[in-house]
Amino acid sequence: MNEVLGERIKALRNAKNFTQEQIADQIGVSRQKYARIESGTNSITLDILSKIAEVLDVTVGDITRILDETPVVEHRVGEKGNSSGKIFEMLDFFYANKHLYTKLQHDDMA
């Protein structure tokens, strides 16, 4: 989660053409600490998050919205397990249901 927030903050900072040092100075932390926030190494407090949002002229919600979004490529790259295994499970489930549906239709006609 920290890495995702850090990447979002970094993207917003870059969009505003600020350096890490400029943001760090404005929120009252060292550049090293700020760099660790962007890299996801340090966790971020709501107080620091609010200060960053203010400097970047965005809301805290604009920054944290990224946590609500599900990555589109999650299953393609297999981050949540074996993606091909999930596909085979879905296919097995589909064919099992199809077989059951066909059987039930056949039984109703008999």
Order of alpha helices (4+ residues) and beta strands (2+ residues): alpha-alpha-alpha-alpha-alpha-alpha-alpha
